[in-house]
Amino acid sequence: MSLDAFLCFDGDCRKALEFYAEAFNQKMPDQIMTYGQAPEGSPGIDNDRIIYACMPVFGQNLMFCDCPNGAAYSRGNNIMLTIGLGDVKEMKRIFEALSKDGEVCMPLEKTFFSELFGQVTDRFGIIWQLSKTPV
């Protein structure tokens, strides 16, 4: 099981990556995927925005992306917690528990990057992503 932070930006993700790499004395990630490179594609306006990058900091992963154009972005509230689990039954239990009196943003389903992935905002406004990891 892992618990990582996912930071979202509004078109300035690459600048944020450079800033945090310098601040934490890390290399820039070798792999930075844009929306245009994603298997499912994106609207042309998002092609150069970053859909995913990962930088290890203090033994944990900081994950980065740009929100798609038109998404509800709010500076200061642009962080999500990401839980990686190998146990699907436990993953579903946690997802249901976090969903109670909250809002399911994306139900648990297969994506191009995970066998099972979902996103929920809990009743306290915290955004959680759950992703199936290899066992």
Secondary structure, 3 states (H helix, E strand, C coil): CEEEEEEEECCCHHHHHHHHHHHCCCCCCCCEEEHHHCCCCCCHHHCCCEEEEEEEECCEEEEEEECCCCCCCCCCCCEEEEEEECCHHHHHHHHHHHHCCCEEEEEEECCCCCCCEEEEECCCCCEEEEEECCC
